[in-house]
Amino acid sequence: MRVKFNTVTAGLGAAATLLLPALALAQAAATAAPAAAPKLDTGDTAWMLTSTALVLMMTIPGLALFYGGMVRKKNLLATVMQSFAITCMISVLWLIVGYSLAFTSGSTIVGGLSRIFLRGLTLDSIHDLAKTIPESVFICFQLTFAIITPALIAGAFAERMKFSAMMWFMALWSLIVYAPVAHWVWGGGFLGDWGVLDYAGGTVVHINAGVAGLVCALVIGKRKGFGTENMAPHNLVYSVIGASLLWVGWFGFNAGSAVGASGNAGMAMAVTQFAAAAAALAWMFAEWVTRGKPSVLGIISGAVAGLVAITPASGFVNPMGSLVIGIVAGLVCFWGATGLKKAMGYDDSLDAFGVHGIGGFVGAILTGVFAVEVIGGEGKKGLIDGNAGQVLTQLWGTLVVIAWCAIGTFIILKVVDALIGLRVTNEEEVEGLDINLHGETVH
């Protein structure tokens, strides 16, 4: 029996010797097997489709009405035409090359050309930044940001720029200035590597647009009669409706930047509401105290200032942080749109710089102060509660964008001016852009 037992034992040992390498190979193969492909989430996709529609609504009709109501009646159609035409043109440019430059891998400076003309895009395509929604939805969501950013600039030179010059400028600016900055912060560029926090576009959208607007105002010059003629808004009801559409649409802007239906989206929505309300009240009371009456233009401008300032912080701060950001933004932007503009003497027609440039800067810096690790820490390596180091990182990030935007905008303006001229004639400006540029008027 012992002989048989030993024989069986020896046989089992030999079998084990043969099986162990096979088991080891199987285990290694399992370890090396690729991770399961990302699975599309219908809830996330539904929310992002909704967010995309909301952000598009911010430009048409939101911004078109907001700006249109603030110009003189003779320039109403020309102003709303700018928002609509920019929406159409940037959509086509985004398809051709804009998206590829901003959101494909290339270098830390600019993306590559792998998605030029959106080639290779299929029903199953997914972007690494949005793994639970189709890439087609991600493309359209990011497109709405690319649309509203240049549209915001138009407020700075309203009532005096040629339509043809505006179209050339916006096309070049979106590719040379906007697309690289979007890549730097969101698309795998160096500002993201530095740790710059910009949840939904305080730097990419608002500082970028505000600084470009200031450069435009300085290069193009003041409107004829600025400071001596009455240039009051012709219909503030339009502007209130526009501001209201902006406010509602901003939930897609900020909560949509969570790229999914999640707790992060819910918190972003909450802080957006609180900051907008606080800033509107802060601007209103500041104006009430200094000028004797709270104006309709003031309260809607304050609300937009709060929305601007909370944009970079919306995925990183709690409600109390948003309340402080809103109050500070309302007060500082009120000063920027009144005291600073008067002191420097530039004609930023609809306060693109005073609200978006200054509000974006305030929000970017205060993001470093009020960021909360438990809210924004996911996916942000090394993020801790607000601290001096993060504030410094935010400051460096904003300065880089300001410098790039100012230089790029100035060069593009000078090139367009040399080729076709930037400004309408004095006669056209006096008579109005509606009839002279578009052959139509509002009665």
ZADOKE-598742 format. One line per 8 residues: their letters; for each residue x, y, z of N, C-alpha, C. Coordinates in steps of 0.001 Angstrom, whole numbers, m for minus. Atoms other than C-alpha are relative to their C-alpha. Layout:
a> X/Y/Z/X/Y/Z/X/Y/Z; ... .
This chain:
mrvkfntv> 827/m1202/0/0/0/0/859/1248/0; m862/m1166/m67/2825/2342/850/576/307/m1368; m559/m209/1339/4295/1755/m2599/m1020/697/m884; 1043/m644/795/951/2594/m4192/m208/1465/399; 190/m1380/m490/534/5663/m1953/1108/920/m512; m1139/m796/478/4002/6898/m2837/m93/256/m1493; 129/m151/1445/3290/6262/m6495/m1032/1072/m333; 1048/m1023/227/69/8304/m6309/517/1382/351 .
taglgaaa> m538/m1300/m423/1837/11064/m4370/963/556/m1020; m960/m445/1009/4606/11173/m6897/m721/497/m1248; 756/m405/1190/2034/11370/m9680/m649/1356/176; 609/m1309/m275/204/14252/m8011/1031/1112/m15; m1067/m1009/m14/3485/16045/m7451/411/376/m1401; m385/m281/1387/4378/15690/m11108/m1063/848/m686; 1087/m764/611/949/16967/m12132/23/1460/466; m74/m1351/m542/1288/19943/m9779/1132/784/m641 .
tlllpala> m1157/m651/618/4702/20684/m11237/m352/499/m1397; 397/m399/1348/3131/20797/m14673/m1067/1104/23; 1111/m963/m48/61/22793/m13603/397/1381/512; m363/m1289/m612/1776/25501/m11543/435/1050/m1020; m353/m1014/1000/3451/27226/m14494/m1209/465/m809; 1191/m369/772/163/27097/m16389/m889/951/791; 796/m898/m846/m1683/28651/m13432/639/1369/108; m720/m1276/m86/998/31320/m13117/m193/820/m1262 .
laqaaata> 208/m691/1266/662/32146/m16803/m1422/554/m104; 1400/m445/43/m3125/32359/m16499/m214/1223/883; 134/m1137/m916/m2821/34679/m13503/645/1244/m596; m677/m1145/617/m341/36892/m15329/m827/573/m1132; 827/m462/1115/m2623/37037/m18355/m1201/786/507; 1155/m710/m568/m5563/38021/m16175/401/1375/505; m476/m1286/m518/m3496/40758/m14535/261/980/m1130; m352/m867/1123/m2341/42075/m17898/m1185/345/m880 .
apaaapkl> 1168/m247/840/m5841/41998/m19393/m437/1452/107; 408/m1401/m46/m7090/45460/m20330/m1230/187/871; 1158/m304/m835/m9568/47151/m18038/m1256/15/m862; 1264/13/729/m13198/46915/m18996/m226/1348/m675; 251/m1237/737/m14213/49462/m21592/m983/873/775; 935/m889/m693/m15946/52558/m20168/m1426/m235/m474; 1391/261/330/m19691/52122/m20057/m787/1302/9; 803/m1210/83/m21979/54899/m21224/m1116/m52/1035 .
dtgdtawm> 1036/m106/m1015/m24378/56096/m18556/m1129/863/m551; 1105/m745/600/m27802/57156/m19744/m370/1244/811; 295/m1167/m827/m28347/59478/m16780/985/1126/m244; m1022/m1007/286/m25054/61263/m17342/m207/609/m1384; 190/m484/1374/m25755/61495/m21057/m1196/939/m83; 1192/m857/20/m29232/62930/m20486/297/1363/618; m328/m1270/m640/m27875/65568/m18101/905/845/m881; m916/m759/832/m25094/66546/m20498/m662/513/m1279 .
ltstalvl> 789/m527/1114/m27500/66842/m23414/m775/1244/440; 732/m1144/m546/m29581/69150/m21225/924/1185/251; m962/m1063/m295/m26544/71131/m20094/469/686/m1272; m436/m576/1271/m25427/71610/m23677/m1050/963/m538; 1076/m880/454/m28807/73059/m24603/m76/1259/859; 51/m1153/m899/m28743/75319/m21533/1116/999/m304; m1113/m917/251/m25313/76741/m22336/m146/672/m1367; 262/m644/1290/m26225/77329/m25983/m1036/1109/159 .
mmtipgla> 1021/m1009/m265/m29296/79200/m24711/585/1263/613; m629/m1170/m597/m26947/81511/m22828/432/1015/m1059; m415/m916/1068/m25681/82957/m26119/m1181/424/m847; 1216/m315/769/m28808/82706/m28246/m1175/m721/655; 135/m1451/105/m31028/84221/m27098/537/797/1192; m316/m697/m1244/m29607/85058/m23625/893/1211/m177; m945/m1106/148/m26539/87148/m24394/m452/991/m1063; 491/m884/1054/m28103/88507/m27577/m994/1017/564 .
lfyggmvr> 969/m911/m607/m30980/89985/m25561/635/883/1065; m669/m755/m1063/m28777/91052/m22638/762/1182/m589; m753/m1073/662/m26474/93030/m24914/m906/890/m858; 864/m760/893/m29200/94049/m27354/m800/1072/713; 764/m990/m741/m31209/95819/m24690/828/1158/508; m856/m1034/m579/m28209/97818/m23496/564/986/m1017; m478/m948/1006/m27307/99457/m26805/m1125/946/m388; 1031/m903/506/m29127/102298/m28503/m820/m709/m1083 .
kknllatv> 941/702/875/m32120/101304/m30630/539/m151/m1415; m508/30/1377/m30315/102093/m33894/1048/m1096/m213; m1007/1057/88/m27799/99315/m33100/m480/m1333/554; 540/1224/m599/m30129/96644/m31718/219/m1224/m893; m117/1148/894/m30176/94360/m34767/1462/m384/m222; m1421/285/204/m26433/94679/m35320/584/m745/1193; m516/627/m1220/m25818/93627/m31712/m473/m1441/131; 473/1379/m101/m28050/90559/m31700/541/m840/m1159 .
mqsfaitc> m586/699/1140/m26683/89665/m35142/1401/m521/338; m1344/441/m380/m23196/89455/m33643/m61/m1327/755; 111/1245/m769/m24242/86787/m31132/m426/m1158/m886; 512/1086/836/m26129/84785/m33751/1048/m442/m1022; m997/331/1015/m23420/84969/m36415/1203/m704/621; m1111/648/m694/m20693/84058/m33919/m355/m1453/318; 439/1364/m290/m22720/81002/m32878/157/m893/m1227; m80/794/1238/m22891/79815/m36485/1452/m227/m415 .
misvlwli> m1374/115/493/m19277/80533/m37390/865/m877/895; m839/785/m909/m17657/79050/m34277/m388/m1471/m47; 434/1394/116/m19763/75899/m34673/725/m698/m1146; m672/589/1155/m18270/75288/m38114/1501/m122/248; m1445/45/m283/m14720/76161/m37009/336/m1088/1026; m212/1040/m1013/m15077/73820/m34018/44/m1373/m658; 6/1254/748/m15933/70973/m36362/1294/m159/m801; m1159/97/890/m13056/71759/m38730/1281/m260/779 .
vgyslaft> m1298/138/m668/m10193/72217/m36269/0/438/1455; m35/m560/m1348/m11123/74010/m33044/12/m1043/1093; 60/1053/m1010/m12081/70947/m31024/1299/m784/66; m1245/779/40/m8988/69068/m32155/1141/755/669; m1066/m801/m612/m6700/71938/m31116/m145/89/1518; 231/m178/m1428/m8319/72179/m27693/22/m1303/793; 279/1179/m827/m9091/68612/m26645/578/m1313/m508; m692/1235/345/m6823/66117/m28369/1433/87/510 .
sgstivgg> m1365/14/m503/m3390/65053/m27242/949/498/m1078; m1022/m517/895/m572/66961/m28838/1211/306/846; m1022/m415/m947/1743/68923/m26606/m706/657/1173; 617/m720/m1114/1180/70818/m23369/m386/1423/m410; 311/m1340/496/802/73958/m25518/m1285/7/m825; 1193/60/841/m1825/72931/m28050/m252/m1454/m383; 349/1359/380/m3701/69804/m29092/477/m347/m1402; m421/464/1313/m3064/67783/m32211/m1104/150/m1032 .
lsriflrg> 962/m87/1095/m5012/67281/m35429/m724/m1333/m235; 603/1321/162/m6353/63780/m34808/m1512/57/m189; 1446/m130/173/m9951/65056/m34771/m343/1119/m980; 300/m1019/989/m9659/67569/m37622/m1177/m464/m847; 1258/339/657/m13059/67644/m39374/m739/m1118/750; 586/1033/m866/m14045/65335/m36490/140/m1400/m603; m226/1312/603/m12604/62410/m38392/204/m1045/1103; m118/1090/m968/m12754/59092/m36578/m1084/m4/1055 .
ltldsihd> 1070/m58/m997/m15774/60127/m34530/m1081/m1013/m354; 1037/1000/213/m18245/57257/m34157/m1038/69/1113; 1018/53/m1049/m21324/56442/m32110/588/m458/1329; m580/573/m1213/m19089/54630/m29628/1196/790/529; m1177/m761/m421/m16332/57269/m29342/m208/614/1375; 34/m562/m1351/m15526/58384/m25790/1288/778/229; m1179/m789/m348/m13165/61120/m24602/437/m345/1420; m517/353/m1331/m10913/60437/m21613/m509/918/1107 .
laktipes> 500/m938/m1002/m12308/63514/m19852/m1479/m210/320; 1441/220/m195/m15892/62252/m20122/m328/m1425/m408; 48/1415/364/m15954/58470/m20023/m1385/m634/92; 1337/591/m118/m19666/57993/m19340/m999/605/m973; 885/m596/1005/m21068/60054/m22221/650/m155/m1375; m595/69/1338/m20600/59849/m26006/889/1217/m261; m880/m1130/318/m17767/61993/m27337/m749/1066/m793; 774/m987/766/m20267/63633/m29680/m672/1004/927 .
vficfqlt> 626/m903/m969/m22047/65077/m26624/1051/892/651; m1090/m783/m577/m18757/66172/m25062/452/1086/m969; m393/m975/1019/m17828/67908/m28329/m982/1163/m29; 1010/m1065/64/m21105/69835/m28419/m39/823/1279; m31/m742/m1258/m20916/70742/m24732/1150/998/1; m1140/m899/37/m17437/72187/m25138/m143/1068/m1084; 264/m984/1048/m18546/73921/m28333/m767/1198/537; 790/m1122/m520/m21071/75989/m26382/861/978/793 .
faiitpal> m945/m884/m692/m18195/77374/m24282/814/790/m1022; m764/m663/1054/m16214/78144/m27421/m830/1062/m706; 892/m984/615/m19253/80028/m28746/m159/1233/872; 341/m1161/m829/m20049/82222/m25756/1211/870/317; m1180/m793/m365/m16466/83304/m25077/238/1153/m966; m154/m1154/892/m15964/85386/m28247/m1241/882/m43; 1213/m819/1/m19600/86498/m28102/26/1023/1136; m117/m947/m1115/m18880/88097/m24717/866/1203/m358 .
iagafaer> m920/m1083/371/m16041/90134/m26234/m743/1115/m715; 691/m975/833/m18479/91862/m28574/m613/1137/815; 555/m1067/m830/m19924/93827/m25658/943/1165/187; m983/m1065/m226/m16715/95827/m25373/61/988/m1154; m110/m908/1160/m16799/97245/m28925/m1349/228/m662; 1340/m164/564/m20564/97393/m29419/m184/1400/m573; 445/m1237/654/m21924/100096/m31729/1055/675/m878; m984/m701/829/m18767/100803/m33725/896/m888/m861 .
mkfsammw> m883/865/769/m17072/97753/m35301/m705/m519/m1252; 529/578/1224/m17555/96582/m38870/m387/m1456/230; 408/1403/m129/m19428/93311/m39165/1029/m928/m631; m1014/832/668/m16856/91934/m41603/1246/m133/860; m1180/32/m873/m13996/92867/m39268/m265/m859/1226; 361/804/m1165/m15847/91300/m36339/83/m1487/m321; m18/1411/375/m16221/88018/m38205/1435/m510/m152; m1399/406/152/m12537/87850/m39177/705/m77/1345 .
fmalwsli> m647/m29/m1312/m11409/88825/m35693/m415/m1193/841; 487/1092/m844/m13604/86263/m33930/499/m1357/m489; m487/1262/539/m12568/83449/m36271/1452/m235/387; m1416/129/m327/m8860/84086/m35764/216/m118/1503; m171/3/m1450/m9223/84743/m32045/m370/m1352/596; 435/1281/m562/m11084/81501/m31396/1045/m1089/m208; m1000/1027/293/m8307/79440/m33004/1359/308/608; m1346/m382/m461/m5241/81406/m31899/50/233/1504 .
vyapvahw> 7/m323/m1432/m6267/82479/m28397/m824/m1003/798; 875/840/m837/m9236/80464/m27132/426/m1465/33; m282/1443/43/m8348/76947/m28314/1249/m376/800; m1165/343/m827/m4814/76954/m26821/m252/146/1501; 256/m193/m1430/m6007/78359/m23483/m888/m1113/541; 838/1123/m425/m8758/75718/m23284/845/m1261/156; m885/1169/m98/m6080/73097/m23925/907/100/1224; m899/m181/m1155/m3731/74569/m21289/m676/m406/1300 .
vwgggflg> 688/191/m1283/m6369/74351/m18560/m735/m1333/59; 883/1167/m35/m8691/71482/m19530/462/m1179/m850; m267/1033/992/m7195/69532/m22403/1302/m748/153; m1273/681/m214/m3966/68254/m20883/1200/900/m135; m1084/m965/152/m1899/71423/m21067/717/326/1292; m915/m255/m1115/661/72943/m18763/m660/683/1194; 641/m634/m1156/m1696/75072/m16627/m725/m1033/859; 592/1099/m755/m3610/71972/m15647/1055/m785/759 .
dwgvldya> m1108/691/m672/m290/70292/m14854/514/787/1193; m442/m831/m1128/625/73233/m12634/m942/m116/1196; 982/71/m1069/m2535/72620/m10616/m961/1173/32; 948/m1117/73/m4499/75687/m11754/m1421/m561/16; 1385/451/m142/m8145/75214/m10731/m933/913/m790; 1011/m749/752/m10811/76317/m13200/m1094/m982/m380; 1002/1049/167/m13908/74196/m12904/m816/169/m1272; 928/m172/1127/m16086/75770/m15578/335/1181/m903 .
ggtvvhin> m380/m1005/976/m14228/78622/m17265/281/1395/500; m339/m1331/m479/m13304/81536/m15014/1204/571/m737; m1197/m418/726/m9923/81678/m16727/m190/m170/m1498; 120/323/1424/m10667/80006/m20062/m1020/902/m689; 1082/m765/617/m13885/81922/m20720/43/1476/413; 291/m1366/m426/m14232/85044/m18598/1214/924/31; m1195/m834/64/m10711/86365/m18068/422/168/m1453; m360/m23/1420/m9985/85486/m21683/m850/1023/m760 .
agvaglvc> 897/m909/702/m13048/87335/m22985/133/1430/518; m84/m1337/m578/m12714/90257/m20577/1240/744/m423; m1257/m643/412/m9075/90980/m21382/m38/330/m1486; 130/m272/1435/m9750/90645/m25110/m911/1196/m244; 899/m1130/138/m12632/93069/m24699/678/1321/319; m714/m1226/m357/m10444/95636/m22972/960/412/m1110; m933/m308/1082/m7809/95406/m25717/m768/530/m1209; 822/m482/1113/m10524/95800/m28353/m457/1441/228 .
alvigkrk> 474/m1354/m308/m11934/98877/m26613/1111/1024/m151; m1129/m931/74/m8491/100468/m26418/472/193/m1441; m501/m91/1375/m7469/99670/m29995/m1010/684/m922; 1023/m561/885/m10766/100569/m31680/m325/1445/370; 277/m1359/m441/m11294/103695/m29589/m1434/188/464; 1304/m283/m587/m14310/105338/m28031/m1062/224/m1065; 1113/m321/881/m17735/105653/m29578/m76/1504/m217; 174/m1417/300/m18455/108960/m31257/m1052/593/943 .
gfgtenma> 906/m632/m956/m20017/111217/m28635/83/m591/1394; m137/619/m1316/m18869/109071/m25710/362/1050/1045; m242/m971/m1062/m19033/111136/m22530/m771/1287/m151; 762/m1237/222/m21115/113902/m24097/m1444/m281/m422; 1345/346/433/m24133/112167/m25651/m621/m1043/929; 721/1004/m787/m26791/110060/m23946/103/m1357/m697; m156/1347/561/m25891/106409/m24565/m653/m1044/901; 697/889/m925/m28329/104870/m22092/m615/m1183/m752 .
phnlvysv> 651/1164/620/m29764/101396/m22785/m1386/372/m526; 1284/m378/591/m32806/101596/m25065/m1152/m851/507; 1080/860/m462/m34750/98654/m23579/526/m978/1039; m520/841/m1069/m33796/97219/m20217/m848/m1245/243; 799/1217/m118/m36664/94729/m20363/682/m1131/m767; m768/999/742/m34703/92912/m23090/1176/m496/830; m1197/360/m770/m31651/92981/m20841/m340/m848/1211; 430/829/m1144/m33543/91589/m17840/m327/m1412/m461 .
igasllwv> 304/1331/541/m34865/88733/m19964/1292/m725/m354; m1278/596/357/m31364/88134/m21304/786/m453/1211; m713/364/m1225/m29821/88170/m17841/m642/m1202/673; 708/1129/m596/m32490/85757/m16614/325/m1298/m736; m379/1177/785/m31723/83351/m19450/1447/m399/272; m1384/293/m364/m28032/83643/m18640/62/m724/1340; m7/595/m1345/m28710/82816/m14988/m452/m1462/m59; 497/1378/103/m30781/79720/m15805/982/m863/m790 .
gwfgfnag> m940/754/814/m28361/78637/m18501/1294/m317/722; m1257/183/m729/m25446/78979/m16094/13/m1297/819; 19/1293/m681/m26614/75843/m14292/573/m1086/m906; m641/905/938/m25657/73970/m17438/1478/271/m106; m1392/m433/79/m22431/75926/m17568/825/m593/1135; m766/438/m1167/m21294/75094/m14033/m308/m1436/423; 339/1361/m404/m23214/71977/m13002/288/m990/m1126; m332/858/1127/m22686/70576/m16491/1470/m341/m56 .
savgasgn> m1443/249/23/m18936/70829/m15987/406/m1171/887; m256/1253/m711/m19226/67863/m13621/36/m1177/m975; 57/992/1079/m19713/65927/m16889/m772/m1252/450; 822/1120/m434/m22345/63769/m15233/m1033/452/1011; 1037/m283/m990/m25409/63674/m13022/468/m545/1342; m673/458/m1213/m23617/63512/m9683/m151/1005/1122; m10/m931/m1117/m23221/65082/m6276/801/1253/m301; m786/m1169/387/m20574/67370/m7755/m845/977/m810 .
agmamavt> 885/m861/783/m23136/68672/m10237/m997/711/902; 958/m605/m925/m25632/69261/m7436/606/1129/814; m660/m1048/m780/m23135/71225/m5334/347/1200/m878; m322/m1094/920/m22026/73249/m8361/m1241/843/m282; 1244/m735/220/m25640/74179/m9022/m352/863/1217; 357/m733/m1215/m26226/75218/m5406/866/1249/180; m875/m1152/m240/m23172/77460/m5106/m152/1042/m1096; 251/m956/1085/m23952/79032/m8480/m1169/908/353 .
qfaaaaaa> 1176/m788/m372/m27356/80148/m7242/322/997/1107; m282/m874/m1147/m26063/81564/m3964/928/1147/m376; m946/m1047/390/m23174/83472/m5544/m670/1058/m860; 686/m955/873/m25375/85063/m8203/m898/924/809; 911/m804/m812/m27940/86226/m5660/762/975/893; m785/m855/m898/m25321/87577/m3254/643/1152/m762; m648/m1049/789/m23503/89500/m5989/m1008/1033/m498; 1035/m928/452/m26731/90994/m7332/m372/980/1110 .
lawmfaew> 339/m866/m1131/m27597/92309/m3880/1164/927/356; m1170/m826/m336/m24055/93556/m3233/121/1181/m957; m72/m1080/998/m24002/95555/m6499/m1148/980/227; 1169/m852/m195/m27519/96850/m5858/170/942/1187; m157/m841/m1188/m26741/98087/m2342/1156/992/m166; m1115/m921/240/m23406/99570/m3422/m459/1175/m850; 526/m1068/855/m25173/101538/m6139/m1010/862/748; 1007/m716/m779/m27996/102489/m3799/661/1004/946 .
vtrgkpsv> m711/m866/m948/m25556/103905/m1266/728/1131/m713; m849/m998/655/m23316/105741/m3740/m756/905/m964; 692/m776/1036/m25885/106922/m6295/m1445/331/355; 1316/m387/m481/m29110/107153/m4322/m1147/m884/m417; 1087/853/469/m31170/104632/m6284/555/m1342/m484; m409/1309/530/m30938/100892/m7016/m561/m184/m1409; 477/86/1383/m31121/100468/m10789/m216/m1441/m438; 220/1311/603/m32403/97548/m12834/1286/m483/m675 .
lgiisgav> m1261/359/657/m29186/97592/m14888/1026/m455/1031; m962/357/m1034/m27205/97412/m11655/m217/m1394/558; 240/1302/m630/m28913/94369/m10153/252/m1143/m987; m265/1093/946/m28738/92329/m13366/1490/m106/m303; m1455/43/202/m25097/93311/m13875/673/m692/1169; m544/662/m1177/m24383/92207/m10311/m203/m1498/m36; 262/1434/92/m26031/88848/m10878/972/m674/m958; m941/569/972/m23897/88233/m13959/1414/m20/579 .
aglvaitp> m1325/m28/m629/m20791/89290/m12017/179/m1163/969; m80/1125/m918/m21577/86700/m9357/100/m1327/m719; m73/1221/799/m22147/84022/m11966/1392/m177/m596; m1362/42/546/m18807/84891/m13558/990/m457/1071; m989/271/m1045/m16904/84781/m10279/m96/m1416/565; 132/1347/m563/m18330/81462/m9099/372/m1062/m1020; m270/985/1054/m17592/79778/m12432/1262/m826/250; m1193/835/m227/m13975/78720/m11690/m60/m776/1300 .
asgfvnpm> 35/583/m1345/m14854/77851/m8084/m1121/m995/197; 1265/697/m251/m18168/76068/m8585/156/m1468/360; m199/1402/m346/m16760/72548/m8325/940/m222/1162; m1009/115/m1056/m14422/73304/m5430/m400/625/1325; 331/m737/m1214/m16254/75430/m2834/m1350/m438/559; 1284/285/m630/m19097/75034/m361/m880/1253/m33; 901/m1151/88/m22145/77345/m36/503/1260/703; m500/m1202/m676/m20500/79679/2503/1101/664/m817 .
gslvigiv> m1031/m558/873/m17515/80094/217/m615/741/m1172; 650/m644/1142/m19842/80916/m2661/m652/1318/403; 623/m1230/m478/m21635/83535/m559/1023/1122/59; m1060/m1015/m86/m18383/85374/117/483/392/m1394; m440/m288/1367/m17269/85063/m3503/m996/915/m703; 1021/m825/622/m20579/86528/m4645/19/1432/500; m18/m1355/m565/m20443/89501/m2271/1208/779/m499; m1224/m679/459/m16843/90323/m3184/m101/342/m1477 .
aglvcfwg> 110/m240/1436/m17545/89976/m6900/m952/1151/m302; 948/m1078/227/m20583/92249/m6735/605/1362/277; m603/m1284/m371/m18639/95009/m4991/1159/383/m923; m1187/m297/820/m15427/94726/m7008/m399/288/m1446; 419/m233/1379/m17185/94490/m10371/m784/1303/m135; 646/m1315/9/m19360/97496/m9489/1046/1098/m125; m1097/m966/102/m16150/99433/m8962/665/m69/m1375; m664/151/1291/m14631/98000/m12155/m797/608/m1137 .
atglkkam> 843/m506/1077/m17603/98979/m14306/m307/1491/133; 277/m1436/m211/m17840/102473/m12821/1292/763/280; m1174/m769/m386/m14805/103814/m10961/1226/m253/m860; m1198/318/778/m12047/101983/m12819/m143/465/m1443; 218/m408/1400/m13548/102592/m16251/89/1518/m148; m53/m1464/55/m13965/106281/m15509/1421/505/199; m1371/m435/m274/m10447/106612/m14101/925/m230/m1189; m866/322/1130/m8837/104909/m17113/m490/613/m1306 .
gyddslda> 517/m721/1157/m11118/106596/m19634/m266/m833/m1239; 280/822/1178/m11721/103620/m21944/m1501/m183/m159; 1419/184/297/m15066/102911/m23618/m292/m1479/m217; 436/1396/25/m15997/99336/m22764/m1517/55/3; 1409/m364/173/m19520/99736/m24128/m933/m678/989; 938/754/m828/m21293/96985/m22175/701/m703/1156; m758/460/m1172/m18668/96339/m19469/418/m1469/m79; m529/1360/140/m17232/93123/m20842/1203/m215/912 .
fgvhgigg> m1167/133/m876/m13992/93775/m18984/m392/198/1460; 368/m305/m1378/m15569/95276/m15880/m706/m1144/694; 734/1118/m592/m17808/92251/m15329/730/m1325/m198; m573/1317/286/m16115/89310/m17032/1493/m68/302; m1431/15/m285/m12449/90244/m16846/290/79/1488; m236/m184/m1433/m12498/91508/m13282/m689/m1095/807; 705/1053/m719/m15129/89013/m12111/692/m1344/m130; m726/1252/197/m13191/86129/m13628/1273/m50/829 .
fvgailtg> m1226/m48/m794/m9996/87262/m11915/m301/m175/1485; 399/137/m1407/m11729/87647/m8535/m349/m1453/313; 397/1382/m235/m13260/84202/m8862/1164/m965/m26; m1156/893/111/m10001/82561/m9938/860/55/1259; m834/m143/m1203/m8068/83959/m6976/m715/m556/1221; 731/466/m1173/m10798/83258/m4434/m255/m1504/m25; 48/1461/52/m10989/79679/m5678/1120/m591/836; m1131/459/m808/m7563/79245/m4128/m199/213/1484 .
vfavevig> 268/m294/m1411/m8873/80711/m875/m1041/m949/578; 1151/715/m552/m12129/78764/m506/m146/m1445/m482; 95/1391/455/m11438/75433/m2238/m43/m951/1187; 179/971/m1071/m12510/72496/m81/347/m1386/m547; m503/1271/507/m10736/69171/m478/m1101/m1034/m189; 1012/1053/71/m13773/66990/219/m1006/247/m1123; 899/m290/1115/m15723/68738/m2549/731/m144/m1336; m687/m29/1287/m13153/69222/m5281/1215/m882/m116 .
gegkkgli> m1244/762/m6/m10419/66761/m4379/70/m1128/m1003; m2/1132/911/m11515/63950/m6680/597/407/m1351; m642/m273/1283/m9252/63920/m9717/967/1157/32; m934/m1124/m115/m7194/66845/m8421/1082/m376/995; m1078/486/m850/m4011/65362/m7063/618/1150/787; m657/m984/m842/m2657/67297/m4126/m885/1137/451; 879/m1086/m415/m5688/69563/m3727/m314/m114/1483; 368/m70/m1404/m6145/70597/m116/m869/1231/191 .
dgnagqvl> 820/m1174/m251/m8329/73195/1533/775/1271/m349; m591/m1259/432/m7724/76790/438/1262/364/754; m1301/m288/m606/m4150/77849/1067/775/977/m864; m793/m1014/692/m1525/80413/82/644/m549/m1268; m629/597/1175/191/78007/m2302/m956/m82/m1170; 983/92/1082/m3015/77452/m4283/m355/1389/m529; 263/m1375/443/m3698/81188/m4366/1096/458/m953; m1119/m380/859/m237/81736/m5851/m88/m720/m1344 .
tqlwgtlv> 169/748/1251/m866/78991/m8418/m1088/623/m853; 1089/m656/732/m4140/80645/m9370/461/1317/m612; m491/m1295/487/m2402/84004/m9703/887/m185/m1227; m881/253/1132/282/82617/m11995/m806/m424/m1222; 822/449/1117/m2331/80893/m14118/m721/1147/m678; 718/m1133/582/m4360/84064/m14580/945/941/m730; m959/m911/644/m1273/86141/m15419/461/m539/m1346; m386/611/1280/m228/83676/m18120/m1093/212/m1039 .
viawcaig> 1120/m152/933/m3678/83789/m19707/m184/1462/m395; 133/m1428/302/m3880/87582/m19442/1048/431/m1026; m1078/m393/910/m524/87995/m21167/m235/m561/m1401; 221/626/1299/m1279/85510/m23961/m1185/642/m722; 1206/m564/595/m4753/86923/m24541/232/1431/m471; m220/m1403/356/m3665/90574/m24538/878/122/m1247; m919/m74/1137/m782/90018/m26948/m656/m552/m1260; 648/608/1161/m2704/87683/m29248/m1118/862/m553 .
tfiilkvv> 1113/m845/426/m5768/89942/m29343/506/1243/m718; m557/m1215/598/m3689/93038/m30112/515/m272/m1413; m571/323/1316/m1860/91348/m33007/m1111/m293/m1011; 1102/332/914/m5071/89943/m34521/m742/1267/m423; 682/m1256/325/m6772/93352/m34321/796/823/m999; m835/m801/890/m3848/95066/m36017/51/m595/m1406; m1/664/1313/m3758/92488/m38809/m1324/250/m727; 1309/m223/613/m7504/92775/m39454/m170/1460/m393 .
daliglrv> 94/m1422/299/m7308/96564/m39305/787/352/m1254; m836/m279/1174/m4497/96606/m41854/m630/m542/m1278; 560/644/1190/m6406/94318/m44214/m1334/603/m427; 1338/m471/388/m9993/95578/m44090/m518/1159/852; 471/m1058/m884/m10256/98164/m41309/m946/m548/1055; 804/495/m1116/m11941/97676/m37942/m1306/752/189; 1091/m853/m464/m14319/100565/m37593/m847/531/m1148; 904/m614/973/m17353/101878/m39441/342/1474/m137 .
tneeeveg> m239/m1436/179/m17289/105423/m40783/m784/804/1030; 711/m866/m944/m18392/108353/m38630/m1476/125/m375; 1382/m145/459/m21520/108752/m40780/m817/m1254/327; 704/1255/m295/m22445/105073/m40388/m249/m157/1485; 148/117/m1451/m21884/105206/m36653/m1103/913/514; 1020/m950/m437/m24077/108277/m36248/m1389/m469/m408; 1306/433/491/m26896/106897/m38387/m432/m1318/628; 314/1279/m627/m26677/103459/m36806/499/m1176/m816 .
ldinlhge> m540/1173/680/m25217/100058/m37595/m1081/m857/m640; 1061/851/530/m28575/98379/m38224/m235/277/m1485; 334/m354/1379/m29403/100249/m41416/1215/m53/m909; m1182/m89/848/m25832/100649/m42659/697/m1336/m216; m682/1297/136/m24449/97155/m42003/m920/m1115/m451; 909/1108/278/m27571/95054/m42395/m1241/391/m804; 1120/m442/822/m30102/97189/m44266/m1358/m187/628; 1256/227/m712/m32745/96735/m41600/m76/919/1224 .
tvh> 182/m814/m1205/m34188/98729/m38721/m1138/m564/833; 1091/352/m913/m36423/98208/m35696/m856/1242/196; 892/m1142/m136/m39466/100476/m35589/m738/m35/1324 .
